[in-house]
Amino acid sequence: MKSMDRSTTLPLDAIGALELGQKPEAIRIVRQEMGMNPEEAGHLIDHYLKMHPVAPVPGFQPSPPNHLRWLMVIGLVIVFGGLTLLV
């Protein structure tokens, strides 16, 4: 495993994702930008979080992943489309 002394050099996008409570996204960013495998990136993120605890933003709730949002939109279109056929 690579040295943990790079914990102060996390990509800003990864830090932003952590502040929004999106740890998997932060790991993906670290993997992509720092060329790490998933285990190394996860350890680096965990080490960073121990050294820099992230307080949740008051009143913030992470949004659901986009695929869930699209499923809800498609479901509503089907329901309302069916209702218009019945009328």
N, CA and C atoms as a LAMMPS dump frame, in Angstrom:
ITEM: TIMESTEP
0
ITEM: NUMBER OF ATOMS
261
ITEM: BOX BOUNDS ff ff ff
-5.0000000000000000e+02 5.0000000000000000e+02
-5.0000000000000000e+02 5.0000000000000000e+02
-5.0000000000000000e+02 5.0000000000000000e+02
ITEM: ATOMS id mol type element x y z
1 1 1 N 0.846 -1.185 0
2 1 2 C 0 0 0
3 1 3 C 0.885 1.24 0
4 2 1 N 0.464 2.281 -0.654
5 2 2 C 1.236 3.505 -0.732
6 2 3 C 1.176 4.248 0.596
7 3 1 N 2.127 5.13 0.798
8 3 2 C 2.245 5.87 2.057
9 3 3 C 1.033 6.76 2.295
10 4 1 N 0.688 6.91 3.574
11 4 2 C -0.461 7.743 3.924
12 4 3 C -0.096 9.221 4.04
13 5 1 N 1.179 9.592 3.815
14 5 2 C 1.54 10.992 3.95
15 5 3 C 0.974 11.851 2.825
16 6 1 N 0.311 11.224 1.861
17 6 2 C -0.357 11.991 0.797
18 6 3 C -1.758 12.43 1.209
19 7 1 N -2.14 12.172 2.475
20 7 2 C -3.509 12.475 2.891
21 7 3 C -3.827 13.958 2.81
22 8 1 N -2.804 14.801 2.861
23 8 2 C -3.059 16.23 2.758
24 8 3 C -3.217 16.659 1.308
25 9 1 N -3.012 15.742 0.377
26 9 2 C -3.094 16.106 -1.032
27 9 3 C -4.266 15.428 -1.734
28 10 1 N -5.347 15.208 -1.01
29 10 2 C -6.541 14.67 -1.666
30 10 3 C -7.032 15.668 -2.706
31 11 1 N -7.524 15.183 -3.826
32 11 2 C -8.109 16.097 -4.811
33 11 3 C -9.267 16.888 -4.19
34 12 1 N -9.374 18.144 -4.573
35 12 2 C -10.435 18.993 -4.015
36 12 3 C -11.822 18.437 -4.299
37 13 1 N -11.998 17.808 -5.452
38 13 2 C -13.297 17.208 -5.769
39 13 3 C -13.646 16.104 -4.777
40 14 1 N -12.632 15.34 -4.356
41 14 2 C -12.865 14.266 -3.384
42 14 3 C -13.238 14.848 -2.025
43 15 1 N -12.565 15.921 -1.634
44 15 2 C -12.89 16.575 -0.361
45 15 3 C -14.313 17.126 -0.414
46 16 1 N -14.681 17.727 -1.534
47 16 2 C -16.045 18.236 -1.692
48 16 3 C -17.077 17.128 -1.601
49 17 1 N -16.784 15.989 -2.215
50 17 2 C -17.707 14.852 -2.144
51 17 3 C -17.852 14.374 -0.703
52 18 1 N -16.748 14.341 0.046
53 18 2 C -16.822 13.933 1.454
54 18 3 C -17.671 14.903 2.265
55 19 1 N -17.535 16.186 1.987
56 19 2 C -18.327 17.183 2.708
57 19 3 C -19.811 17.042 2.41
58 20 1 N -20.143 16.48 1.263
59 20 2 C -21.543 16.245 0.909
60 20 3 C -22.02 14.862 1.335
61 21 1 N -21.146 14.12 2.027
62 21 2 C -21.528 12.798 2.51
63 21 3 C -21.481 11.719 1.443
64 22 1 N -20.736 11.943 0.386
65 22 2 C -20.679 11 -0.735
66 22 3 C -19.322 10.295 -0.766
67 23 1 N -19.108 9.411 0.216
68 23 2 C -17.826 8.706 0.333
69 23 3 C -17.505 7.853 -0.895
70 24 1 N -18.468 7.085 -1.446
71 24 2 C -18.136 6.299 -2.654
72 24 3 C -17.664 7.174 -3.817
73 25 1 N -18.264 8.337 -3.965
74 25 2 C -17.847 9.257 -5.026
75 25 3 C -16.436 9.765 -4.753
76 26 1 N -16.12 10.057 -3.486
77 26 2 C -14.776 10.509 -3.128
78 26 3 C -13.746 9.428 -3.441
79 27 1 N -14.076 8.175 -3.147
80 27 2 C -13.165 7.071 -3.447
81 27 3 C -12.956 6.953 -4.953
82 28 1 N -14.027 7.098 -5.731
83 28 2 C -13.908 7.027 -7.195
84 28 3 C -12.983 8.129 -7.715
85 29 1 N -13.142 9.334 -7.17
86 29 2 C -12.309 10.464 -7.603
87 29 3 C -10.844 10.207 -7.259
88 30 1 N -10.59 9.733 -6.034
89 30 2 C -9.211 9.451 -5.617
90 30 3 C -8.608 8.372 -6.514
91 31 1 N -9.372 7.328 -6.809
92 31 2 C -8.876 6.254 -7.682
93 31 3 C -8.511 6.807 -9.054
94 32 1 N -9.402 7.615 -9.592
95 32 2 C -9.211 8.12 -10.947
96 32 3 C -8.039 9.111 -11.014
97 33 1 N -7.98 10.044 -10.069
98 33 2 C -6.985 11.111 -10.162
99 33 3 C -5.625 10.735 -9.583
100 34 1 N -5.595 9.745 -8.679
101 34 2 C -4.325 9.389 -8.038
102 34 3 C -3.83 8.007 -8.451
103 35 1 N -4.586 7.315 -9.304
104 35 2 C -4.159 6.028 -9.816
105 35 3 C -4.056 4.937 -8.765
106 36 1 N -4.995 4.905 -7.836
107 36 2 C -4.979 3.905 -6.764
108 36 3 C -6.005 2.821 -7.031
109 37 1 N -5.801 1.664 -6.395
110 37 2 C -6.819 0.625 -6.463
111 37 3 C -7.891 0.935 -5.416
112 38 1 N -9.042 0.274 -5.458
113 38 2 C -10.138 0.606 -4.539
114 38 3 C -9.749 0.511 -3.061
115 39 1 N -8.959 -0.496 -2.708
116 39 2 C -8.581 -0.665 -1.3
117 39 3 C -7.695 0.488 -0.821
118 40 1 N -6.714 0.865 -1.645
119 40 2 C -5.829 1.975 -1.28
120 40 3 C -6.613 3.278 -1.154
121 41 1 N -7.486 3.523 -2.117
122 41 2 C -8.275 4.754 -2.081
123 41 3 C -9.17 4.789 -0.848
124 42 1 N -9.782 3.659 -0.508
125 42 2 C -10.628 3.596 0.684
126 42 3 C -9.842 3.863 1.951
127 43 1 N -8.635 3.282 2.048
128 43 2 C -7.791 3.526 3.223
129 43 3 C -7.383 4.995 3.306
130 44 1 N -7.048 5.582 2.166
131 44 2 C -6.653 6.989 2.151
132 44 3 C -7.814 7.883 2.578
133 45 1 N -9.006 7.603 2.081
134 45 2 C -10.187 8.375 2.473
135 45 3 C -10.457 8.207 3.962
136 46 1 N -10.384 6.976 4.47
137 46 2 C -10.604 6.744 5.901
138 46 3 C -9.581 7.494 6.744
139 47 1 N -8.316 7.464 6.317
140 47 2 C -7.266 8.189 7.04
141 47 3 C -7.553 9.695 7.015
142 48 1 N -7.945 10.198 5.853
143 48 2 C -8.263 11.624 5.739
144 48 3 C -9.404 11.999 6.685
145 49 1 N -10.44 11.154 6.737
146 49 2 C -11.586 11.45 7.6
147 49 3 C -11.21 11.416 9.076
148 50 1 N -10.257 10.555 9.456
149 50 2 C -9.792 10.542 10.849
150 50 3 C -9.043 11.824 11.183
151 51 1 N -8.256 12.309 10.227
152 51 2 C -7.462 13.518 10.444
153 51 3 C -8.281 14.795 10.265
154 52 1 N -9.324 14.736 9.469
155 52 2 C -10.153 15.906 9.155
156 52 3 C -11.628 15.513 9.233
157 53 1 N -12.174 15.374 10.436
158 53 2 C -13.593 14.984 10.536
159 53 3 C -14.48 15.989 9.8
160 54 1 N -15.44 15.465 9.092
161 54 2 C -16.356 16.309 8.316
162 54 3 C -17.669 16.402 9.074
163 55 1 N -18.047 17.633 9.425
164 55 2 C -19.331 17.851 10.089
165 55 3 C -20.405 17.979 9.017
166 56 1 N -21.539 17.305 9.196
167 56 2 C -22.604 17.428 8.199
168 56 3 C -23.147 18.854 8.147
169 57 1 N -23.501 19.278 6.964
170 57 2 C -24.085 20.602 6.778
171 57 3 C -25.499 20.578 7.345
172 58 1 N -25.846 21.532 8.239
173 58 2 C -27.195 21.522 8.823
174 58 3 C -28.276 21.627 7.751
175 59 1 N -29.26 20.756 7.841
176 59 2 C -30.387 20.786 6.919
177 59 3 C -30.116 20.164 5.565
178 60 1 N -28.895 19.698 5.327
179 60 2 C -28.566 19.108 4.028
180 60 3 C -28.884 17.626 4.028
181 61 1 N -29.552 17.186 2.979
182 61 2 C -29.795 15.765 2.773
183 61 3 C -29.293 15.416 1.382
184 62 1 N -28.404 14.422 1.297
185 62 2 C -27.891 14.065 -0.026
186 62 3 C -29.019 13.651 -0.963
187 63 1 N -28.892 14.041 -2.211
188 63 2 C -29.916 13.678 -3.189
189 63 3 C -29.736 12.221 -3.594
190 64 1 N -30.839 11.572 -3.974
191 64 2 C -30.719 10.174 -4.41
192 64 3 C -29.936 10.108 -5.718
193 65 1 N -29.338 8.98 -6.006
194 65 2 C -28.622 8.849 -7.282
195 65 3 C -29.548 9.139 -8.459
196 66 1 N -28.969 9.614 -9.548
197 66 2 C -29.76 10.014 -10.721
198 66 3 C -30.618 8.899 -11.283
199 67 1 N -30.151 7.648 -11.215
200 67 2 C -30.953 6.581 -11.804
201 67 3 C -32.266 6.4 -11.052
202 68 1 N -32.271 6.647 -9.747
203 68 2 C -33.531 6.562 -9.004
204 68 3 C -34.471 7.7 -9.393
205 69 1 N -33.897 8.848 -9.602
206 69 2 C -34.696 10.002 -10.01
207 69 3 C -35.362 9.725 -11.354
208 70 1 N -34.612 9.146 -12.293
209 70 2 C -35.177 8.834 -13.605
210 70 3 C -36.255 7.772 -13.513
211 71 1 N -36.066 6.786 -12.649
212 71 2 C -37.102 5.766 -12.473
213 71 3 C -38.391 6.382 -11.94
214 72 1 N -38.261 7.338 -11.018
215 72 2 C -39.454 8.008 -10.488
216 72 3 C -40.153 8.805 -11.584
217 73 1 N -39.385 9.503 -12.413
218 73 2 C -39.968 10.298 -13.503
219 73 3 C -40.691 9.383 -14.492
220 74 1 N -40.053 8.294 -14.87
221 74 2 C -40.674 7.354 -15.812
222 74 3 C -41.938 6.749 -15.214
223 75 1 N -41.894 6.404 -13.936
224 75 2 C -43.076 5.857 -13.263
225 75 3 C -44.23 6.837 -13.267
226 76 1 N -43.938 8.115 -12.992
227 76 2 C -44.995 9.128 -13.002
228 76 3 C -45.578 9.313 -14.399
229 77 1 N -44.723 9.28 -15.412
230 77 2 C -45.207 9.417 -16.79
231 77 3 C -46.136 8.262 -17.133
232 78 1 N -45.772 7.058 -16.736
233 78 2 C -46.616 5.888 -17.012
234 78 3 C -47.951 6.003 -16.289
235 79 1 N -47.919 6.413 -15.018
236 79 2 C -49.161 6.534 -14.242
237 79 3 C -50.069 7.591 -14.844
238 80 1 N -49.518 8.784 -15.113
239 80 2 C -50.36 9.847 -15.652
240 80 3 C -50.8 9.547 -17.083
241 81 1 N -49.957 8.859 -17.852
242 81 2 C -50.359 8.451 -19.197
243 81 3 C -51.51 7.471 -19.147
244 82 1 N -51.468 6.543 -18.196
245 82 2 C -52.563 5.583 -18.026
246 82 3 C -53.839 6.258 -17.578
247 83 1 N -53.715 7.265 -16.718
248 83 2 C -54.906 7.987 -16.249
249 83 3 C -55.573 8.756 -17.383
250 84 1 N -54.768 9.319 -18.277
251 84 2 C -55.369 10.064 -19.391
252 84 3 C -56.09 9.124 -20.359
253 85 1 N -55.637 7.886 -20.461
254 85 2 C -56.325 6.923 -21.324
255 85 3 C -57.664 6.502 -20.729
256 86 1 N -57.761 6.506 -19.404
257 86 2 C -59.004 6.113 -18.744
258 86 3 C -60.065 7.209 -18.788
259 87 1 N -59.655 8.427 -18.97
260 87 2 C -60.603 9.546 -18.947
261 87 3 C -61.228 9.788 -20.259
